[in-house]
Amino acid sequence: MYHLFKGLYYYATTKEGTLPVCPAVCAAAKYSILLLGLDNAGKTTLLEKIKSIYLAHAPAPRQGAQPPTVGQNMSTIPLPAPLPPIYLKIWDIGGQESLRNLWTQYYTSSHAIVFVVDSTDKARIEECRDVLEIVVDAEDTEGIPILMLANKQDREESLEVEEIKEVFNKIAERLSARDSRVLPISALTGTGVKESVEWLVTRVMRNKEYRPPLMR
Amino acid sequence: MARRRRIRPASALESLSPLLILSQIVALQTAFYAVATVLLLFTAVVLGVRFSLDWPFSWVPVNGENAAGWTVAIVWLANSMTSVVAITLLVGRTKLVLDFALTIHFIHLLITTLYSRSLPASWLWWAVQLGSAVITVSLATWLCQKRELRPLAFGGRARLIPTGGDGHEMVPLKRDQEP
């Protein structure tokens, strides 16, 4: 009876928003998504855009250029629709050359990799391909879906998706066995961002036998 | 005065769900009286006495002045095993055993008092309640502890020696450590 009254007291004095929406029975699945790519590709801007789309009280994305990320940014995005609920835990990791060694630490716990490419940076597209090759060849990334995003499509001078696909074709051939795709987006204006997230959701769920999500 | 609203971990609220606890209390009390009635009915038949609702619900039959009173007292003590089994199966949590066991006896005191329209005046009745409470708390705590410490079984049956094939094997998961 003590615990009954304790429970009643707790329910009476707890903020409404923190009451469990879902009982323990339907634990929510949590998938980790890695945002990778060269520096200045737009990973942080993309994360900010996703937050502004999917989080109710997210602050508006910062206008203008993001400063380079040192370390990481992380956001957990709840996805409304299907029962049981799904959470995407998105990790945005600094892409500067000196920070790329850290990426490997994240591979084992991620369920999908998003590789963001700066479509306007023709000079570094080769470097981009080499970096992606390293990521794909890593042992711990085997079998997880990879989404390549051709970012900055709002800019006039950006390469077409077809051109980018051509550059990555060599890798794509090796990727054929697993889920991968190239999508054109603009993290700044938000075009294609929703489609990318939806693609990720279907792929990580399809892949959940191989990489089961964290339940909480 | 405005009430202060606090943030509490969702897990605390989930395990303290009043609806769950209330239904557990109702179920335990029902089992307590159902089994007691069956046992007392059996005793009445064996003794060749007419059974009435007084037996489970009143404190008057439990008196230390005649053999029948002592028999009923023994039956009540035996009935504490009902609570032990019911608590282990329905609650199963060591930390909650004391609360639920005492609640059963407290509710029984209330019902007896209301049914007989007076507080129990028989010393044997109080002694039986004390003994029953001690048995329930100690045995149920022990059983729940055993149950909680039981080795985990994967895929239905616990297997002591991991074998190949379709069985599940314990493998340290690297991905459990978050980056």
Interface residues (C-beta under 8 A of the other chain):
Chain A: M1 Y2 H3 L4 K6 G7 L8 Y10 Y11 T13 T14 K15 T18 L19 P20 P23 A24 S32 W91 Q105 Y106 T108 S109 R211
Chain B: R3 R4 R5 R6 I7 R8 A10 S11 A12 L13 E14 L16 S17 P18 I21 L22 I25 L96 D99 L102 T103 F106 K174 R175 Q177 E178 P179
